[in-house]
Amino acid sequence: MSRIEEEAKPLLSPIFAGRPARWSADDQAKIARWAFKTALMIDCSSPASRVVPAEHFSYLPRRQMPPQSVLIYLAKHFPAPGEAANLVLASSYRPTAVDARLYPNPYQITFSVMQAVFQIFGHTGTAPLEIRRAGYRDSGLLVPVVDVFRQLWPVSSSIYEWPPRGGHLGTHNLEALARF
């Protein structure tokens, strides 16, 4: 566990300070490993409401990476003028509106550290996850927020730039994410 922290610390420091970062594929894997480990620790913090299946807890130490049935996304919180940039949230959720035959034991964990917002989606099956994102504006219009979160794991590009271009994840978005 401490090795995961030590490897990720220099990579995460800029984004925790709200500065841009650029990561290689190897760096992305280290950050994904840290994010998954952190999500597991968040899940352990409330034994009564655990959502992560036991086999995902044993997978990380054995394989040193998140399972392939896990998706990890990363976004940046843009606080409004006068709002705190260090809003912290952690929430876990077991989705119910999914096909349990394709996605057995589904879960979602969202957490933020300073301006970095991580979302971890997983299940114990073999089907690839498909995440569809949408959000509401104050006007009531439904708008896509695909450009707010960008996939970190599985690694899909040789270079990952943070923050993602486009989109806006404000405090009201974080508060909505915390309700799940």
Phi, psi and omega in degrees: 000317182292329177295321178299316179297314183295321179293323185277332187308308181293335179282326183274334183309314179298318184287329176294334177271001178082011180267154178296156177216157179222123186237142173285174177299320178296319177298318180300319179296321178295318180291320178298319178299317179296315181298319180293317177300318180294319177298320178297320180292322176298317180297322179292337185291346179225081184305330182289337183235034180296140180239341183277128179293151184304323183294338176283333175291322181279340182294316185300308180294330182285317186255346180062031175198162175292155176298158178291344177273016179245137171245138177235129179241155181224137178223174176240133175277126177251096180291149175288159178307130180091346179274153179290137178271359184248030177300129181245135175221154173209126178215150175232153190205140174249104181300141180248342183266047178231159178282109184294339177288323178278321186235073179291145178053052182288152176206160175218131175233130178239135174211155178234150172225113185055240182263000179270129181239119181253141171232130180241125177242137179205169175197172184258006179272192181248352181290139177292140178285144173238116181254125175246129185245143174207157180214168179249140171266165179303332180289347182095354179285139176277127180229147178288143176239029180302325184281356179277313178259139178235138183295130177254323181221139354298148181301127183236359178215154182288334178229135177240126178249133178239136006280159176300144178285142177080171176074170182207122176246095182273178181300322179296328176293318178297319179296323177292320179297326182291343180280346180271000000 
